[in-house]
Amino acid sequence: MQQNMMDTEFKSLVYKGFPPNHACCDSAWRRLPNGEQCVFFLTGNNGEPQPGNFVALCRSSDEGETWSEHEVVLANSPGAATLSEVVVHNGIITIYVQLHHGRFDHWETCTIQSADSGKSWSEPVPFAPLPRRSMIRSLYRTSWGEWLLPFQYHEVKDDWTSSVMTDGSLEDPWNGVLIGPSPDGPWQESARIQGAVRWAEVNVVELCDSRLVMLSRSQGSGVLLRSESIDHGRSWSDYQRTDIPNPGSKFRLFRLRDGRIALLHNPSGLTSHTNSKRNCAVNRNPLALWISDDDMNSWNYQHIITDFPGMLAYPDGEMDDDERFLHFAFDYNRHDVIYWRVEIPTNL
């Protein structure tokens, strides 16, 4: 399919979860070195985090019209494996994975790589620049040529093998960035700041004056939090509340070449919903694309992509090289993976 013939908006079903691989989470769309589209995601068992969770992928060779059967990328039987970032650079795919025993206990961050567009994968290698119980999010390249890897870290209270969900460290995370000359490092760690309660998932973006902004998910607050750096990411201010609604869910920031900033997110300030169930927080709705042309002081473009009832969670993807389309995937009610393509407006 030629891109100039593409519809302005298109969607398709990537993966339908069925027992024993019912759960779907942390999906990420990427363009592979061989030109295929690919969605990486967590599946296995009937929820997450649970033993049996594993990393899988589905491919498309027809620009998202149809998708292959899932391929197992990494399992950690009898424990679990999940993913938090996928980087495609110079023909190499690197996935940042978390290996644990099923409840984020014995949690170790590792990387796996493929040099053949995901046909084969290396064995997991511990990610030495960060301690255990860390999680990488979206890689960002600055205008001055450095690469940033935002992270959250849950400090070991007594024993790193314990679960962050039961030992108190889930409530007390830290955030920061790793700074390197390339996506392969070597990495320098910034000063850490106290993160938001629980899953302090963050994204970083550059403003027109070269300041960096780090936005963070904040459980229970109903908004995103904001920190700034004026020294190229070496230190960060304390978090302040923004007026960007968020129900406590992952989001994605993108900077366009013309200086605009795009935000893919759930613009809902609801922190709970009476219809929510475990693994189905229906307050994560709608799913929207916002665009700012004034360094996030305002959002003059606010487009609801979909408000179909249910949980529309954890969108992640990338822009085309010409920045005409944003491609991404998300999970619906933790049991389906959906691909979506949306056109980026040129004139607001």
C-alpha positions in Angstrom: 0.0 0.0 0.0 1.4 3.4 -1.0 1.5 5.9 1.9 -0.1 8.7 -0.2 -3.1 6.4 -0.8 -3.6 5.7 2.9 -6.7 6.7 4.7 -6.2 9.5 7.3 -7.2 7.0 10.0 -7.1 3.2 10.0 -7.3 0.5 12.6 -7.0 -3.3 12.7 -7.0 -6.2 15.2 -3.4 -7.4 15.9 -4.0 -10.1 18.4 -7.0 -11.6 20.2 -6.3 -13.1 23.6 -7.7 -16.5 24.5 -6.8 -18.8 27.4 -4.1 -19.8 28.1 -2.7 -16.6 26.6 -5.5 -14.3 27.4 -3.7 -11.3 28.9 -2.5 -8.4 26.6 -0.5 -5.5 27.9 2.4 -3.1 27.1 2.0 -3.2 23.3 4.5 -1.2 21.2 4.4 -0.6 17.4 7.7 -0.5 15.6 9.0 -0.5 12.0 11.5 -3.4 11.6 14.7 -3.1 9.6 13.2 -5.3 6.9 10.3 -2.8 6.4 7.6 -4.9 8.2 5.4 -3.4 10.8 5.6 -5.2 14.1 3.8 -5.0 17.4 5.5 -6.3 20.5 3.4 -7.1 23.6 2.9 -9.0 26.8 0.6 -12.0 26.8 0.3 -15.3 28.7 -2.0 -16.3 31.6 -5.2 -14.2 32.3 -3.7 -11.0 33.7 -0.5 -9.3 34.7 1.7 -9.5 36.6 1.4 -13.3 36.7 3.6 -16.4 36.2 3.4 -17.4 32.6 3.5 -13.8 31.2 5.8 -13.7 28.2 6.8 -11.3 25.4 5.4 -11.9 22.0 5.2 -10.2 18.6 2.9 -10.1 15.5 4.0 -8.9 12.1 2.4 -7.1 9.2 3.8 -7.0 5.6 0.8 -5.1 4.2 0.9 -1.9 6.3 -1.3 -3.1 9.1 -4.1 -4.7 7.0 -3.4 -8.2 8.4 -1.2 -9.6 11.1 0.6 -12.8 11.6 0.1 -15.4 14.3 2.0 -14.4 17.5 5.6 -15.4 17.9 7.2 -16.0 21.3 10.0 -13.6 21.8 10.9 -14.3 25.4 9.5 -16.5 28.1 10.8 -17.0 31.6 9.0 -20.2 32.8 8.0 -20.8 35.5 8.3 -17.1 36.2 7.3 -14.1 34.0 8.7 -11.7 31.4 7.4 -8.4 30.4 8.7 -5.5 28.2 8.9 -1.7 28.8 10.7 -0.4 25.7 11.7 -1.5 22.1 14.5 0.3 20.2 15.2 -0.2 16.5 18.5 1.4 15.6 21.1 0.6 12.9 19.5 -2.7 12.0 19.4 -4.0 15.6 16.2 -4.4 17.7 16.8 -4.0 21.4 14.0 -4.9 23.9 14.2 -3.8 27.5 12.6 -6.6 29.5 11.8 -7.3 33.2 12.2 -10.9 34.4 10.5 -11.8 37.7 8.7 -14.6 39.4 5.1 -13.4 38.8 4.4 -10.6 41.2 7.4 -8.3 40.5 9.5 -10.3 42.9 13.1 -11.3 42.0 12.8 -8.4 39.5 15.7 -7.8 37.2 16.0 -5.6 34.1 17.7 -7.1 31.1 18.0 -6.6 27.3 17.6 -8.9 24.4 18.6 -8.2 20.8 17.9 -9.3 17.3 20.0 -8.6 14.1 17.5 -10.3 11.7 14.3 -8.4 12.2 13.1 -10.5 15.1 13.6 -14.0 13.6 16.1 -14.9 16.4 16.9 -13.3 19.7 19.9 -13.2 22.0 19.8 -14.5 25.6 18.8 -11.9 28.2 21.7 -9.8 29.5 21.3 -7.8 32.8 21.1 -4.1 32.1 24.1 -3.0 34.2 23.6 0.8 34.1 20.6 0.5 36.4 20.0 -1.6 39.5 17.4 -4.3 39.8 13.8 -3.2 40.1 14.2 -0.5 37.5 12.0 0.0 34.4 13.0 1.8 31.2 10.5 3.8 29.2 10.6 5.7 25.8 14.0 6.5 24.3 14.4 10.2 23.3 17.0 11.9 21.1 17.8 15.5 21.8 18.7 18.2 19.3 22.2 18.3 20.6 22.7 14.7 19.8 22.4 12.9 23.2 20.0 10.1 23.8 17.9 9.9 27.0 16.4 6.8 28.6 13.8 7.7 31.2 13.5 5.3 34.0 11.6 4.5 37.2 13.3 2.6 40.1 11.8 1.0 43.2 14.4 1.0 45.9 15.2 -2.3 47.7 13.8 -2.1 51.2 15.1 -5.3 52.7 15.6 -7.9 50.0 15.6 -7.4 46.2 13.8 -10.8 45.8 10.7 -9.5 47.6 7.7 -8.1 45.7 7.5 -4.4 45.2 3.8 -4.9 45.5 4.0 -6.1 49.1 7.1 -4.6 50.6 6.2 -0.9 50.4 8.5 0.1 47.6 5.7 0.4 45.1 4.6 3.6 46.9 8.0 5.2 46.9 9.6 5.1 43.4 12.4 7.3 41.9 12.7 8.8 38.5 15.6 10.0 36.3 17.2 9.5 32.9 20.2 7.8 31.5 22.2 10.0 29.1 24.4 8.6 26.3 26.0 9.4 23.0 24.0 6.7 21.2 21.2 4.2 22.0 23.9 1.8 23.0 25.5 4.0 25.6 27.8 4.2 27.5 25.2 5.6 29.9 25.6 8.4 32.6 22.8 8.5 35.2 21.2 11.8 36.1 20.3 12.8 39.6 17.2 11.0 40.7 14.0 12.7 41.9 11.3 11.3 44.1 8.7 9.8 41.8 4.9 9.8 41.9 3.1 7.1 43.9 3.3 3.6 42.4 4.0 3.2 38.7 5.9 6.5 38.0 6.1 5.9 34.2 7.7 8.9 32.5 8.4 10.4 29.1 10.8 13.1 28.2 10.5 15.9 25.5 12.6 18.9 24.5 11.2 22.5 24.4 12.2 25.1 21.9 14.7 26.7 24.4 16.4 23.3 25.0 14.9 22.8 28.4 13.8 19.2 28.9 10.4 18.3 30.4 9.7 15.0 32.1 6.0 14.1 32.5 5.0 11.3 34.8 1.9 9.2 35.4 0.7 9.8 39.0 -1.7 7.2 40.5 -4.7 8.8 42.2 -4.0 12.4 41.3 -6.1 12.6 38.1 -3.3 14.6 36.3 0.2 14.2 34.9 3.1 15.6 36.9 5.9 17.7 35.4 9.6 18.1 36.1 12.1 20.2 34.2 15.8 20.1 33.5 17.9 23.2 32.5 21.2 21.3 32.3 20.5 18.8 29.5 19.0 16.2 31.8 21.7 16.1 34.5 19.4 17.3 37.2 15.6 17.6 37.6 13.2 19.9 39.5 10.7 18.5 41.9 7.4 17.4 40.4 4.6 19.8 40.0 1.0 19.1 39.0 -0.1 19.9 35.5 -3.6 20.5 34.2 -3.3 17.5 31.8 -5.9 15.0 32.9 -4.7 11.4 33.3 -6.4 8.5 35.0 -3.1 6.8 36.1 -2.0 5.3 32.9 0.9 5.2 30.5 1.1 7.9 27.8 3.5 8.9 24.9 5.2 12.2 24.0 6.6 13.0 20.6 8.4 16.1 19.3 7.9 17.0 15.6 10.6 18.6 13.5 8.6 21.9 13.3 8.7 22.1 17.1 5.2 21.0 17.9 4.8 18.4 20.7 2.3 15.6 20.4 0.8 13.7 23.4 -0.9 10.3 22.9 -2.9 9.6 26.1 -6.2 9.1 28.0 -7.4 12.6 28.8 -9.6 11.6 31.7 -9.2 12.8 35.3 -11.2 9.9 36.7 -9.0 7.9 39.1 -11.6 5.1 39.4 -14.8 3.9 37.8 -17.6 1.8 39.2 -17.6 -0.5 36.2 -13.9 -1.2 36.5 -12.7 -4.8 37.1 -9.2 -6.2 37.8 -7.1 -5.8 34.7 -9.9 -3.6 33.2 -9.8 0.0 34.4 -12.5 1.6 32.2 -11.6 5.1 33.4 -8.7 4.8 30.9 -11.0 6.2 28.2 -11.1 8.0 25.8 -7.9 7.7 23.8 -6.8 11.0 22.2 -4.0 12.8 20.4 -3.2 16.3 21.6 -0.8 18.7 19.9 0.8 21.8 21.3 2.5 24.5 19.2 3.6 26.6 22.2 5.8 24.2 24.3 2.9 22.6 26.1 1.6 25.9 27.5 -1.7 25.0 25.7 -3.0 22.2 23.5 -4.7 23.8 20.5 -5.4 20.4 18.8 -7.3 17.8 20.8 -8.6 14.9 18.8 -10.5 12.0 20.3 -9.2 8.9 18.4 -11.7 6.6 20.0 -14.1 6.5 23.0 -15.4 3.0 22.4 -16.5 1.8 25.9 -13.9 -0.1 27.8 -10.2 0.3 28.7 -8.0 1.7 26.0 -4.6 1.4 27.6 -0.9 1.9 27.2 -0.6 3.4 23.6 2.9 3.2 22.2 4.3 3.7 18.7 6.3 6.0 16.4 5.9 8.6 13.7 6.6 7.8 10.0 9.9 9.4 8.8 8.0 12.1 7.0 5.8 12.7 10.2 2.6 12.4 8.2 1.3 9.4 10.3 1.5 8.2 13.8 1.4 4.5 14.1 0.7 2.9 17.5 -0.8 -0.1 19.3 -2.8 -0.3 22.6 -4.6 -3.0 24.5 -8.4 -3.1 24.8 -9.6 -4.4 28.1 -6.4 -6.3 28.6 -7.5 -9.0 26.1 -7.0 -7.5 22.6 -4.1 -5.7 20.9 -5.3 -3.0 18.5 -3.2 -1.2 15.8 -4.1 2.3 14.9 -2.8 4.8 12.3 -3.7 8.5 12.6 -2.7 11.4 10.4 -0.8 14.3 11.9 -2.5 17.6 10.9 -0.2 20.0 9.1 -2.2 23.2 9.7 -3.9 23.8 13.1 
